Amino acid sequence: MNTNAPKIAVSGLNKSFGTKRVLRGVTLEIGAAESLVVIGGSGSGKSVLIKNILGLMNPDSGSIRIDGEETAGMTGSRRERVLRKFGMLFQGGALFDSLHVWENVAFGLIQGHQMDRKNARDVAIEKLATVGLGAEVGELYPAELSGGMQKRVGLARAIATEPEILFFDEPTTGLDPIMGDVINDLIIASVRRLGATALSITHDMASARKIADRIAMIYDGRIIWAGRAADIDRSGNPYVDQFIHGRAEGPIRMEVRRP
Amino acid sequence: MDFLAAIGRVFLGFLAATGRLALFTGSALLHSVTPPIYLRLIGRQMIDVGYFSLPVVGLTAVFTGMVLALQSYTGFARFSAESAIANVVVLSVTRELAPVLAGLMVAGRIGAAMAAEIGTMRVTEQIDALVTLSTNPFKYLVAPRLIAGLLMLPCLVLVADIIGVFGGYLISIGKLGFNPATYLKNTWDVLETIDVVSGLVKAAVFGFLIALMGCYHGYNSRGGAQGVGQATTNAVVSASILILSFNYVITELFFSI
């Protein structure tokens, strides 16, 4: 395999729901150990993009290559093998509320990697420590945790199997700015420690600037700009400028009726 | 023409829903018999479906047996009431009432809980999280519930058979003043293996249907709290209707030939 080949290469991805075309030919490459952040407004297709790459949805057409291997339309045990490379932090945490916190963190190890429960528990407690949570938190249920703690447990679960690729879905949404920054720091530290490739989607520019090597902006189902994070203020793209400065007036029209 | 189009749309929608359910059922069955099989989860579901449904099913059975004895006495008082009442109670309970009423009660208790739990897991992305953690949601969520429903409903119905007959006995002896030994002898004489077996076969089918409807509607729920509420309602209503219609079909298969 060519070592310069991108870790994840998406090309010409289309996805519609009924008559609504959500993705219209998305093309995107993420290099190994690179952190790419996709920014975009609500309903721009960010979540659908990430779910297609994971295989939680199947694209209508287009190609998704992971380590050079075509994964679009893959099912069954082949899909499970590809998914072992991934860790994902969900927007709402998506912790299993019938299981203890440590069982949540150890879930991928026990189910996916057939580790026995005692060893998996030790690893879970170690992973909880790396996100700044003590061993006693492991004995609680997810419902007993604050939003910030749930996000950190979600992060611990995502990194527990030491995956090659990490996905973050709106990692800072719903958190106060300080906890948001704590999560950003944890994401950077985790990605660096694992040497993982990271894809995040967010509309929080502070978070995007902090965790991204490169930023891509999705609008109306297409990638309209991609470049180094440092260049985002000089993009020369009026859509990007409007988004990063958070202006209501500009080329992006929100579907809001004016009074 | 609009009228015809509307009929066509409803019909196509019905066919699509049937197809989706058939695919779901096929996939669920396949994953119930192929490894990995989560014994721990099956055990937990069996306790939920079986043990914790005992009080509800027991109460239903005892009152059903009691009311059967009381009502049939009104009709049979003129004839040889003692043997007729014992016969009516034991045959009605084992063949029809225990499986159907236990099925309906469990549909309300367990089918609803399954739809609500799996539906909430769907809308909070917990099912997506399962997939990303290399775990098949059919194996982890659906299969244990189907297996527990299939195995535990017959056990519940066996208990309900005994409690239902006991309810009829209580009223016949305590209120109607029958001879206990004669009543029990009459009960035992008329009862055949097929009566109990047909009830247990019904119970297994109902248990499977309850779990299937709970899982199917939960798994396909959409759009937050309202969607989960809708899924719960659909699970209970569809399970109840399926129980009543399959009850007829199975009765026909067992007793009309």
Interface residues (C-beta under 8 A of the other chain):
Chain A: K51 L54 G55 L56 E80 L83 R84 F86 G87 M88 F90 Q91 G92 A94 L95 F96 D97 S98 F107 G108 Q111 G112 R157 T161
Chain B: E117 M121 T124 E125 Q126 D128 A129 L130 V131 T132 L133 S134 T135 N136 Y140
